[in-house]
Amino acid sequence: MIATRRRRRRWPWVAALLVAATAGAGWYGWRAETGATATPARETATIQLGDIETSVTAIANIQPKTYVDVGTQVSGQLRSVLPDIGDIVKKGDLLAEIDPTVYQTRVTGDRASLDNLKAQLAQAEAQLELDTLRSQRAQELLARSSGSKDAADAATATMRISAAKIDALKAQIQQTKATLDGDLANLGYTKIYAPMDGTVVSLSAKPGQTLNANQSAPIVLRIADLQTMTVTAQVTEGDIPRVKVGMPAYFSTLGLPDRRWEGTVRQVEPTPTIVNDVVLYNVLIDVPNSDLTLMTNMTAQVFFRLGEARRVPLVPVQAVRTGPDGRSFVQVVTGSGVERRAVKIGLSNRSMAQVLEGLQPGDTVVVGEGGGPRAPGGGQPRPPMMPRLG
């Protein structure tokens, strides 16, 4: 009985030792199978031929290159506006008319004044002719001692006064003519004509509205040439030194992101605008718009081409490293292992770089170090479960 109890007491300890040994063997086998202590896998890439482009990007607004705000030079009530928004007009077409009553009255008064002055001039000229004859007779009588010197001098003075009156009347006539010309011009300004060919893109005044040209320049409508549009891109001060006149550029609009319009930089405006403490410079690009797809105030994303290369070896930028001497190098995978190789880089963007020297298509380079084996689903492999005692 005593021996039997002692064997029963030793059995749990023996079982525990057997379970621990089995678990240790399983853990060792799992570590060996998964290779958790092995060197992490390398991420590599193969050098291939491709195209690369470097550019400066900016947001832009589209406006017609040529447009005119058609206003009125005289005050008055707007009697009529003939075209509507979207109508195409030709240079010289009648667009609108101001009530001409006041200006027609002024012209009529100027003409009446001018006729009156001309009549006075004719009378003065006749009087001068008479005074001239009287002066001649007085001089003849004085020469024959038949008349007095006072009478001859008075006749001469009267003749000169008549001549002066004629000069004054002529000056008044010129002044009245100038007034008439001005009033005729104002009368003509009551009819507003198109100054250019184009499309009416906006109307700022309506018939019946009173326009006051003395305080401001009232705008009636806007005519724009929609055949050529100007893209105004706002480029930051960090990028503007790289943008030059004549540089090629392309853009797409929000409504047509897959269509590309090409153009060149026409002007870089020297005076910036400041928006939320950001300094922006306007860069202008002209593009043809024969199909009228581009419309006023459209938003565009512009790309200014700084450089491009076709069918050149490309390497991921993550693979290029810089040594202490400032030179670029990559790690190339060869049959004998990984070797460090100096390279010369040309154009580059956020993802790829052009290889000028050091690599050939087909070479394999190390992009980065991996994180070791991954279990399905992205997590680390789980070790085998420990057997439960009892």
TORKOL-4160 file (C-alpha; in steps of 0.2 Angstrom, whole numbers, padded with zeros to 4 digits, m for minus):
390
<pt num="1" X="0000" Y="0000" Z="0000"/>
<pt num="2" X="0014" Y="0012" Z="0005"/>
<pt num="3" X="0024" Y="0008" Z="m0011"/>
<pt num="4" X="0008" Y="0011" Z="m0022"/>
<pt num="5" X="0005" Y="0028" Z="m0015"/>
<pt num="6" X="0023" Y="0033" Z="m0018"/>
<pt num="7" X="0021" Y="0028" Z="m0036"/>
<pt num="8" X="0005" Y="0039" Z="m0038"/>
<pt num="9" X="0014" Y="0054" Z="m0031"/>
<pt num="10" X="0029" Y="0053" Z="m0043"/>
<pt num="11" X="0017" Y="0051" Z="m0059"/>
<pt num="12" X="0012" Y="0070" Z="m0060"/>
<pt num="13" X="0030" Y="0076" Z="m0060"/>
<pt num="14" X="0035" Y="0064" Z="m0074"/>
<pt num="15" X="0020" Y="0069" Z="m0084"/>
<pt num="16" X="0025" Y="0087" Z="m0083"/>
<pt num="17" X="0043" Y="0084" Z="m0088"/>
<pt num="18" X="0037" Y="0075" Z="m0103"/>
<pt num="19" X="0025" Y="0089" Z="m0109"/>
<pt num="20" X="0038" Y="0102" Z="m0107"/>
<pt num="21" X="0050" Y="0092" Z="m0117"/>
<pt num="22" X="0037" Y="0090" Z="m0131"/>
<pt num="23" X="0033" Y="0109" Z="m0131"/>
<pt num="24" X="0052" Y="0113" Z="m0132"/>
<pt num="25" X="0054" Y="0102" Z="m0147"/>
<pt num="26" X="0039" Y="0110" Z="m0155"/>
<pt num="27" X="0045" Y="0128" Z="m0153"/>
<pt num="28" X="0063" Y="0123" Z="m0159"/>
<pt num="29" X="0055" Y="0115" Z="m0175"/>
<pt num="30" X="0044" Y="0130" Z="m0178"/>
<pt num="31" X="0059" Y="0142" Z="m0177"/>
<pt num="32" X="0069" Y="0132" Z="m0188"/>
<pt num="33" X="0055" Y="0130" Z="m0201"/>
<pt num="34" X="0050" Y="0149" Z="m0202"/>
<pt num="35" X="0068" Y="0155" Z="m0202"/>
<pt num="36" X="0064" Y="0169" Z="m0190"/>
<pt num="37" X="0083" Y="0171" Z="m0186"/>
<pt num="38" X="0087" Y="0172" Z="m0205"/>
<pt num="39" X="0092" Y="0189" Z="m0213"/>
<pt num="40" X="0077" Y="0199" Z="m0218"/>
<pt num="41" X="0073" Y="0198" Z="m0237"/>
<pt num="42" X="0078" Y="0212" Z="m0248"/>
<pt num="43" X="0066" Y="0222" Z="m0260"/>
<pt num="44" X="0074" Y="0223" Z="m0277"/>
<pt num="45" X="0070" Y="0231" Z="m0294"/>
<pt num="46" X="0076" Y="0229" Z="m0311"/>
<pt num="47" X="0083" Y="0243" Z="m0322"/>
<pt num="48" X="0071" Y="0246" Z="m0337"/>
<pt num="49" X="0070" Y="0258" Z="m0351"/>
<pt num="50" X="0056" Y="0271" Z="m0350"/>
<pt num="51" X="0051" Y="0289" Z="m0352"/>
<pt num="52" X="0053" Y="0302" Z="m0338"/>
<pt num="53" X="0048" Y="0320" Z="m0336"/>
<pt num="54" X="0051" Y="0333" Z="m0323"/>
<pt num="55" X="0039" Y="0347" Z="m0321"/>
<pt num="56" X="0032" Y="0361" Z="m0309"/>
<pt num="57" X="0013" Y="0360" Z="m0305"/>
<pt num="58" X="0001" Y="0374" Z="m0302"/>
<pt num="59" X="m0017" Y="0378" Z="m0301"/>
<pt num="60" X="m0024" Y="0390" Z="m0314"/>
<pt num="61" X="m0039" Y="0400" Z="m0320"/>
<pt num="62" X="m0044" Y="0402" Z="m0338"/>
<pt num="63" X="m0050" Y="0418" Z="m0346"/>
<pt num="64" X="m0052" Y="0425" Z="m0364"/>
<pt num="65" X="m0035" Y="0432" Z="m0370"/>
<pt num="66" X="m0044" Y="0447" Z="m0378"/>
<pt num="67" X="m0060" Y="0455" Z="m0371"/>
<pt num="68" X="m0068" Y="0472" Z="m0370"/>
<pt num="69" X="m0079" Y="0479" Z="m0357"/>
<pt num="70" X="m0091" Y="0490" Z="m0367"/>
<pt num="71" X="m0097" Y="0505" Z="m0358"/>
<pt num="72" X="m0106" Y="0522" Z="m0361"/>
<pt num="73" X="m0097" Y="0539" Z="m0362"/>
<pt num="74" X="m0113" Y="0549" Z="m0359"/>
<pt num="75" X="m0126" Y="0548" Z="m0345"/>
<pt num="76" X="m0144" Y="0544" Z="m0348"/>
<pt num="77" X="m0157" Y="0531" Z="m0348"/>
<pt num="78" X="m0153" Y="0515" Z="m0357"/>
<pt num="79" X="m0166" Y="0513" Z="m0370"/>
<pt num="80" X="m0162" Y="0496" Z="m0377"/>
<pt num="81" X="m0149" Y="0482" Z="m0377"/>
<pt num="82" X="m0149" Y="0472" Z="m0393"/>
<pt num="83" X="m0138" Y="0457" Z="m0391"/>
<pt num="84" X="m0140" Y="0443" Z="m0377"/>
<pt num="85" X="m0127" Y="0433" Z="m0368"/>
<pt num="86" X="m0119" Y="0421" Z="m0380"/>
<pt num="87" X="m0123" Y="0431" Z="m0396"/>
<pt num="88" X="m0109" Y="0433" Z="m0408"/>
<pt num="89" X="m0107" Y="0451" Z="m0414"/>
<pt num="90" X="m0096" Y="0459" Z="m0427"/>
<pt num="91" X="m0086" Y="0475" Z="m0426"/>
<pt num="92" X="m0097" Y="0490" Z="m0429"/>
<pt num="93" X="m0114" Y="0481" Z="m0424"/>
<pt num="94" X="m0126" Y="0492" Z="m0414"/>
<pt num="95" X="m0126" Y="0485" Z="m0396"/>
<pt num="96" X="m0136" Y="0497" Z="m0386"/>
<pt num="97" X="m0144" Y="0515" Z="m0386"/>
<pt num="98" X="m0145" Y="0529" Z="m0373"/>
<pt num="99" X="m0160" Y="0540" Z="m0374"/>
<pt num="100" X="m0154" Y="0554" Z="m0385"/>
<pt num="101" X="m0167" Y="0568" Z="m0381"/>
<pt num="102" X="m0155" Y="0579" Z="m0371"/>
<pt num="103" X="m0141" Y="0578" Z="m0383"/>
<pt num="104" X="m0151" Y="0581" Z="m0398"/>
<pt num="105" X="m0158" Y="0597" Z="m0390"/>
<pt num="106" X="m0140" Y="0603" Z="m0387"/>
<pt num="107" X="m0136" Y="0600" Z="m0405"/>
<pt num="108" X="m0151" Y="0610" Z="m0411"/>
<pt num="109" X="m0147" Y="0624" Z="m0399"/>
<pt num="110" X="m0128" Y="0624" Z="m0405"/>
<pt num="111" X="m0134" Y="0625" Z="m0423"/>
<pt num="112" X="m0146" Y="0639" Z="m0420"/>
<pt num="113" X="m0132" Y="0649" Z="m0411"/>
<pt num="114" X="m0120" Y="0646" Z="m0425"/>
<pt num="115" X="m0133" Y="0652" Z="m0438"/>
<pt num="116" X="m0135" Y="0668" Z="m0427"/>
<pt num="117" X="m0117" Y="0671" Z="m0426"/>
<pt num="118" X="m0115" Y="0669" Z="m0445"/>
<pt num="119" X="m0129" Y="0682" Z="m0448"/>
<pt num="120" X="m0120" Y="0694" Z="m0436"/>
<pt num="121" X="m0104" Y="0691" Z="m0445"/>
<pt num="122" X="m0112" Y="0695" Z="m0462"/>
<pt num="123" X="m0119" Y="0711" Z="m0454"/>
<pt num="124" X="m0102" Y="0716" Z="m0447"/>
<pt num="125" X="m0094" Y="0713" Z="m0464"/>
<pt num="126" X="m0106" Y="0724" Z="m0472"/>
<pt num="127" X="m0104" Y="0738" Z="m0459"/>
<pt num="128" X="m0085" Y="0736" Z="m0461"/>
<pt num="129" X="m0087" Y="0739" Z="m0480"/>
<pt num="130" X="m0097" Y="0755" Z="m0477"/>
<pt num="131" X="m0085" Y="0761" Z="m0464"/>
<pt num="132" X="m0070" Y="0758" Z="m0476"/>
<pt num="133" X="m0079" Y="0769" Z="m0489"/>
<pt num="134" X="m0082" Y="0783" Z="m0477"/>
<pt num="135" X="m0064" Y="0782" Z="m0471"/>
<pt num="136" X="m0058" Y="0784" Z="m0489"/>
<pt num="137" X="m0069" Y="0799" Z="m0493"/>
<pt num="138" X="m0064" Y="0807" Z="m0477"/>
<pt num="139" X="m0045" Y="0805" Z="m0482"/>
<pt num="140" X="m0049" Y="0812" Z="m0499"/>
<pt num="141" X="m0058" Y="0827" Z="m0492"/>
<pt num="142" X="m0043" Y="0830" Z="m0480"/>
<pt num="143" X="m0031" Y="0829" Z="m0494"/>
<pt num="144" X="m0040" Y="0843" Z="m0504"/>
<pt num="145" X="m0042" Y="0853" Z="m0488"/>
<pt num="146" X="m0061" Y="0851" Z="m0489"/>
<pt num="147" X="m0063" Y="0841" Z="m0473"/>
<pt num="148" X="m0056" Y="0841" Z="m0456"/>
<pt num="149" X="m0043" Y="0830" Z="m0449"/>
<pt num="150" X="m0054" Y="0825" Z="m0434"/>
<pt num="151" X="m0068" Y="0818" Z="m0446"/>
<pt num="152" X="m0055" Y="0808" Z="m0456"/>
<pt num="153" X="m0048" Y="0801" Z="m0439"/>
<pt num="154" X="m0065" Y="0796" Z="m0433"/>
<pt num="155" X="m0069" Y="0787" Z="m0449"/>
<pt num="156" X="m0053" Y="0777" Z="m0448"/>
<pt num="157" X="m0057" Y="0772" Z="m0430"/>
<pt num="158" X="m0074" Y="0767" Z="m0435"/>
<pt num="159" X="m0067" Y="0756" Z="m0449"/>
<pt num="160" X="m0055" Y="0748" Z="m0437"/>
<pt num="161" X="m0069" Y="0745" Z="m0424"/>
<pt num="162" X="m0079" Y="0736" Z="m0437"/>
<pt num="163" X="m0065" Y="0725" Z="m0442"/>
<pt num="164" X="m0062" Y="0720" Z="m0423"/>
<pt num="165" X="m0080" Y="0716" Z="m0422"/>
<pt num="166" X="m0078" Y="0704" Z="m0436"/>
<pt num="167" X="m0063" Y="0695" Z="m0428"/>
<pt num="168" X="m0073" Y="0693" Z="m0412"/>
<pt num="169" X="m0088" Y="0686" Z="m0421"/>
<pt num="170" X="m0077" Y="0674" Z="m0431"/>
<pt num="171" X="m0069" Y="0668" Z="m0414"/>
<pt num="172" X="m0087" Y="0665" Z="m0407"/>
<pt num="173" X="m0091" Y="0655" Z="m0422"/>
<pt num="174" X="m0076" Y="0644" Z="m0420"/>
<pt num="175" X="m0081" Y="0642" Z="m0402"/>
<pt num="176" X="m0099" Y="0637" Z="m0406"/>
<pt num="177" X="m0093" Y="0625" Z="m0419"/>
<pt num="178" X="m0082" Y="0616" Z="m0406"/>
<pt num="179" X="m0097" Y="0615" Z="m0394"/>
<pt num="180" X="m0107" Y="0608" Z="m0408"/>
<pt num="181" X="m0094" Y="0595" Z="m0413"/>
<pt num="182" X="m0094" Y="0590" Z="m0394"/>
<pt num="183" X="m0112" Y="0589" Z="m0393"/>
<pt num="184" X="m0113" Y="0579" Z="m0410"/>
<pt num="185" X="m0100" Y="0567" Z="m0403"/>
<pt num="186" X="m0111" Y="0565" Z="m0387"/>
<pt num="187" X="m0126" Y="0562" Z="m0398"/>
<pt num="188" X="m0116" Y="0549" Z="m0407"/>
<pt num="189" X="m0111" Y="0541" Z="m0391"/>
<pt num="190" X="m0129" Y="0537" Z="m0387"/>
<pt num="191" X="m0128" Y="0523" Z="m0399"/>
<pt num="192" X="m0115" Y="0510" Z="m0393"/>
<pt num="193" X="m0107" Y="0500" Z="m0406"/>
<pt num="194" X="m0096" Y="0484" Z="m0405"/>
<pt num="195" X="m0077" Y="0488" Z="m0405"/>
<pt num="196" X="m0072" Y="0471" Z="m0410"/>
<pt num="197" X="m0078" Y="0454" Z="m0416"/>
<pt num="198" X="m0082" Y="0442" Z="m0402"/>
<pt num="199" X="m0095" Y="0434" Z="m0391"/>
<pt num="200" X="m0106" Y="0443" Z="m0378"/>
<pt num="201" X="m0101" Y="0435" Z="m0362"/>
<pt num="202" X="m0110" Y="0446" Z="m0349"/>
<pt num="203" X="m0123" Y="0460" Z="m0347"/>
<pt num="204" X="m0121" Y="0472" Z="m0334"/>
<pt num="205" X="m0135" Y="0484" Z="m0337"/>
<pt num="206" X="m0153" Y="0482" Z="m0342"/>
<pt num="207" X="m0165" Y="0493" Z="m0353"/>
<pt num="208" X="m0173" Y="0507" Z="m0342"/>
<pt num="209" X="m0158" Y="0508" Z="m0331"/>
<pt num="210" X="m0151" Y="0526" Z="m0329"/>
<pt num="211" X="m0132" Y="0527" Z="m0331"/>
<pt num="212" X="m0121" Y="0541" Z="m0324"/>
<pt num="213" X="m0105" Y="0543" Z="m0334"/>
<pt num="214" X="m0099" Y="0558" Z="m0323"/>
<pt num="215" X="m0096" Y="0547" Z="m0308"/>
<pt num="216" X="m0089" Y="0531" Z="m0315"/>
<pt num="217" X="m0088" Y="0522" Z="m0332"/>
<pt num="218" X="m0104" Y="0512" Z="m0333"/>
<pt num="219" X="m0102" Y="0495" Z="m0341"/>
<pt num="220" X="m0116" Y="0489" Z="m0352"/>
<pt num="221" X="m0109" Y="0472" Z="m0358"/>
<pt num="222" X="m0093" Y="0462" Z="m0361"/>
<pt num="223" X="m0087" Y="0456" Z="m0378"/>
<pt num="224" X="m0073" Y="0442" Z="m0378"/>
<pt num="225" X="m0064" Y="0433" Z="m0391"/>
<pt num="226" X="m0066" Y="0415" Z="m0386"/>
<pt num="227" X="m0055" Y="0408" Z="m0400"/>
<pt num="228" X="m0040" Y="0410" Z="m0389"/>
<pt num="229" X="m0039" Y="0408" Z="m0371"/>
<pt num="230" X="m0026" Y="0413" Z="m0358"/>
<pt num="231" X="m0022" Y="0401" Z="m0343"/>
<pt num="232" X="m0016" Y="0411" Z="m0328"/>
<pt num="233" X="m0007" Y="0399" Z="m0317"/>
<pt num="234" X="m0001" Y="0404" Z="m0299"/>
<pt num="235" X="0016" Y="0398" Z="m0296"/>
<pt num="236" X="0024" Y="0398" Z="m0279"/>
<pt num="237" X="0040" Y="0408" Z="m0276"/>
<pt num="238" X="0050" Y="0392" Z="m0273"/>
<pt num="239" X="0046" Y="0386" Z="m0291"/>
<pt num="240" X="0045" Y="0402" Z="m0301"/>
<pt num="241" X="0064" Y="0403" Z="m0304"/>
<pt num="242" X="0063" Y="0387" Z="m0314"/>
<pt num="243" X="0048" Y="0394" Z="m0325"/>
<pt num="244" X="0054" Y="0404" Z="m0340"/>
<pt num="245" X="0046" Y="0412" Z="m0355"/>
<pt num="246" X="0044" Y="0400" Z="m0370"/>
<pt num="247" X="0044" Y="0385" Z="m0359"/>
<pt num="248" X="0032" Y="0371" Z="m0364"/>
<pt num="249" X="0017" Y="0368" Z="m0353"/>
<pt num="250" X="0002" Y="0357" Z="m0354"/>
<pt num="251" X="m0014" Y="0357" Z="m0343"/>
<pt num="252" X="m0031" Y="0348" Z="m0340"/>
<pt num="253" X="m0047" Y="0354" Z="m0333"/>
<pt num="254" X="m0058" Y="0348" Z="m0319"/>
<pt num="255" X="m0072" Y="0343" Z="m0332"/>
<pt num="256" X="m0060" Y="0335" Z="m0344"/>
<pt num="257" X="m0046" Y="0327" Z="m0334"/>
<pt num="258" X="m0041" Y="0315" Z="m0348"/>
<pt num="259" X="m0039" Y="0329" Z="m0361"/>
<pt num="260" X="m0023" Y="0338" Z="m0362"/>
<pt num="261" X="m0020" Y="0355" Z="m0370"/>
<pt num="262" X="m0003" Y="0361" Z="m0375"/>
<pt num="263" X="0005" Y="0378" Z="m0374"/>
<pt num="264" X="0020" Y="0389" Z="m0370"/>
<pt num="265" X="0023" Y="0402" Z="m0357"/>
<pt num="266" X="0019" Y="0419" Z="m0364"/>
<pt num="267" X="0023" Y="0430" Z="m0349"/>
<pt num="268" X="0029" Y="0429" Z="m0331"/>
<pt num="269" X="0022" Y="0443" Z="m0321"/>
<pt num="270" X="0035" Y="0451" Z="m0310"/>
<pt num="271" X="0023" Y="0457" Z="m0297"/>
<pt num="272" X="0016" Y="0444" Z="m0285"/>
<pt num="273" X="0000" Y="0441" Z="m0276"/>
<pt num="274" X="0000" Y="0436" Z="m0258"/>
<pt num="275" X="m0014" Y="0423" Z="m0252"/>
<pt num="276" X="m0013" Y="0418" Z="m0234"/>
<pt num="277" X="0005" Y="0423" Z="m0233"/>
<pt num="278" X="0009" Y="0413" Z="m0248"/>
<pt num="279" X="0018" Y="0422" Z="m0262"/>
<pt num="280" X="0012" Y="0418" Z="m0279"/>
<pt num="281" X="0017" Y="0424" Z="m0296"/>
<pt num="282" X="0005" Y="0424" Z="m0312"/>
<pt num="283" X="0012" Y="0414" Z="m0327"/>
<pt num="284" X="0002" Y="0416" Z="m0343"/>
<pt num="285" X="m0001" Y="0403" Z="m0356"/>
<pt num="286" X="m0011" Y="0406" Z="m0372"/>
<pt num="287" X="m0020" Y="0391" Z="m0380"/>
<pt num="288" X="m0031" Y="0390" Z="m0396"/>
<pt num="289" X="m0049" Y="0386" Z="m0392"/>
<pt num="290" X="m0057" Y="0384" Z="m0409"/>
<pt num="291" X="m0070" Y="0371" Z="m0403"/>
<pt num="292" X="m0075" Y="0383" Z="m0388"/>
<pt num="293" X="m0072" Y="0369" Z="m0376"/>
<pt num="294" X="m0063" Y="0380" Z="m0364"/>
<pt num="295" X="m0074" Y="0392" Z="m0355"/>
<pt num="296" X="m0072" Y="0408" Z="m0344"/>
<pt num="297" X="m0067" Y="0405" Z="m0326"/>
<pt num="298" X="m0063" Y="0386" Z="m0328"/>
<pt num="299" X="m0050" Y="0379" Z="m0316"/>
<pt num="300" X="m0035" Y="0369" Z="m0323"/>
<pt num="301" X="m0020" Y="0360" Z="m0317"/>
<pt num="302" X="m0005" Y="0366" Z="m0326"/>
<pt num="303" X="0012" Y="0356" Z="m0328"/>
<pt num="304" X="0027" Y="0366" Z="m0334"/>
<pt num="305" X="0040" Y="0355" Z="m0342"/>
<pt num="306" X="0057" Y="0357" Z="m0335"/>
<pt num="307" X="0064" Y="0342" Z="m0344"/>
<pt num="308" X="0060" Y="0325" Z="m0352"/>
<pt num="309" X="0069" Y="0310" Z="m0358"/>
<pt num="310" X="0063" Y="0296" Z="m0369"/>
<pt num="311" X="0069" Y="0277" Z="m0369"/>
<pt num="312" X="0082" Y="0279" Z="m0355"/>
<pt num="313" X="0087" Y="0268" Z="m0341"/>
<pt num="314" X="0076" Y="0271" Z="m0325"/>
<pt num="315" X="0080" Y="0267" Z="m0307"/>
<pt num="316" X="0068" Y="0269" Z="m0292"/>
<pt num="317" X="0073" Y="0284" Z="m0282"/>
<pt num="318" X="0072" Y="0274" Z="m0266"/>
<pt num="319" X="0087" Y="0264" Z="m0273"/>
<pt num="320" X="0098" Y="0279" Z="m0275"/>
<pt num="321" X="0109" Y="0283" Z="m0260"/>
<pt num="322" X="0121" Y="0297" Z="m0256"/>
<pt num="323" X="0138" Y="0294" Z="m0249"/>
<pt num="324" X="0149" Y="0304" Z="m0237"/>
<pt num="325" X="0157" Y="0312" Z="m0253"/>
<pt num="326" X="0141" Y="0318" Z="m0260"/>
<pt num="327" X="0141" Y="0305" Z="m0274"/>
<pt num="328" X="0126" Y="0294" Z="m0278"/>
<pt num="329" X="0127" Y="0275" Z="m0277"/>
<pt num="330" X="0116" Y="0260" Z="m0278"/>
<pt num="331" X="0118" Y="0242" Z="m0271"/>
<pt num="332" X="0118" Y="0230" Z="m0286"/>
<pt num="333" X="0113" Y="0211" Z="m0284"/>
<pt num="334" X="0126" Y="0201" Z="m0293"/>
<pt num="335" X="0130" Y="0182" Z="m0294"/>
<pt num="336" X="0142" Y="0184" Z="m0280"/>
<pt num="337" X="0132" Y="0194" Z="m0269"/>
<pt num="338" X="0127" Y="0213" Z="m0267"/>
<pt num="339" X="0140" Y="0226" Z="m0272"/>
<pt num="340" X="0140" Y="0245" Z="m0271"/>
<pt num="341" X="0141" Y="0254" Z="m0287"/>
<pt num="342" X="0143" Y="0273" Z="m0291"/>
<pt num="343" X="0130" Y="0280" Z="m0303"/>
<pt num="344" X="0127" Y="0296" Z="m0311"/>
<pt num="345" X="0109" Y="0303" Z="m0311"/>
<pt num="346" X="0100" Y="0314" Z="m0323"/>
<pt num="347" X="0082" Y="0319" Z="m0322"/>
<pt num="348" X="0072" Y="0313" Z="m0308"/>
<pt num="349" X="0054" Y="0315" Z="m0301"/>
<pt num="350" X="0046" Y="0308" Z="m0285"/>
<pt num="351" X="0047" Y="0290" Z="m0290"/>
<pt num="352" X="0060" Y="0287" Z="m0304"/>
<pt num="353" X="0077" Y="0294" Z="m0309"/>
<pt num="354" X="0086" Y="0294" Z="m0325"/>
<pt num="355" X="0103" Y="0284" Z="m0325"/>
<pt num="356" X="0116" Y="0292" Z="m0335"/>
<pt num="357" X="0131" Y="0281" Z="m0330"/>
<pt num="358" X="0134" Y="0265" Z="m0319"/>
<pt num="359" X="0119" Y="0254" Z="m0323"/>
<pt num="360" X="0112" Y="0245" Z="m0338"/>
<pt num="361" X="0094" Y="0239" Z="m0342"/>
<pt num="362" X="0092" Y="0222" Z="m0334"/>
<pt num="363" X="0103" Y="0226" Z="m0319"/>
<pt num="364" X="0095" Y="0222" Z="m0302"/>
<pt num="365" X="0096" Y="0235" Z="m0288"/>
<pt num="366" X="0091" Y="0234" Z="m0269"/>
<pt num="367" X="0077" Y="0246" Z="m0266"/>
<pt num="368" X="0075" Y="0242" Z="m0247"/>
<pt num="369" X="0076" Y="0229" Z="m0234"/>
<pt num="370" X="0061" Y="0218" Z="m0231"/>
<pt num="371" X="0054" Y="0214" Z="m0214"/>
<pt num="372" X="0056" Y="0195" Z="m0215"/>
<pt num="373" X="0043" Y="0182" Z="m0219"/>
<pt num="374" X="0025" Y="0187" Z="m0217"/>
<pt num="375" X="0010" Y="0176" Z="m0213"/>
<pt num="376" X="m0006" Y="0177" Z="m0224"/>
<pt num="377" X="m0015" Y="0192" Z="m0219"/>
<pt num="378" X="0001" Y="0203" Z="m0216"/>
<pt num="379" X="0005" Y="0198" Z="m0198"/>
<pt num="380" X="0020" Y="0189" Z="m0191"/>
<pt num="381" X="0018" Y="0170" Z="m0190"/>
<pt num="382" X="0011" Y="0163" Z="m0174"/>
<pt num="383" X="0021" Y="0150" Z="m0164"/>
<pt num="384" X="0013" Y="0133" Z="m0161"/>
<pt num="385" X="0001" Y="0132" Z="m0146"/>
<pt num="386" X="0008" Y="0125" Z="m0130"/>
<pt num="387" X="m0001" Y="0109" Z="m0124"/>
<pt num="388" X="m0011" Y="0112" Z="m0109"/>
<pt num="389" X="m0007" Y="0102" Z="m0093"/>
<pt num="390" X="m0020" Y="0091" Z="m0086"/>
